[in-house]
Each structure stands twice: as structure tokens, then as C-alpha cells.
């Protein structure tokens, strides 16, 4: 067997930070929080809703969106850094060889 007979299934050293979509999803809510005061003042909502949500709600929304996005990024990126450091320092191991007795999981 030579190198052309093998297929690399997953190589963590070459993949980079792959969980960026999870915290990036929070940026949608950050943008909504930034636009919310303008939307409330644009006249598309009835007066009672503007009065009820105009003061505190946009600030709470934006604060929570920023907190969630930052927390999601810090937790996923720190996990990536920890795993990358383990690989680079030799604390992580790798497996190579022929796969035998492979039974895939059912589709559902």
C-alpha cells in the first residue's frame, strides 16, 4: 500500500476554527437590537407599543444579544484553542489504519 491508497477523513490541524457559525448567529440579534429604536420610532408600531417597549426593551435586547454572542464565541473559541494546543504540543493522539467491521448508524 502506498499513500494514494489512503483517504484522510478528518484532520483537525488543517480545519481551523469551525464553530464560528454558532456565535455569528447572535450577530443577527445584535443588529436587530441596534435597529430596534429606529424601528420603534419609524411609526410602523402603534403608539401603545412604542410607549411600552420604547425605553427599556431595546437596551435589554441589545445587552442580552451582546452577552449571548460574546459568551458563545468565548466558549467555542477557547475550546478550539485548547484542542489546537493539545495537538501542537503532542498531548493529542491520532489514529491511522485500515477500517474494518464498519457498521454505519441508521439514517434516522
Order of alpha helices (4+ residues) and beta strands (2+ residues): alpha-alpha-alpha
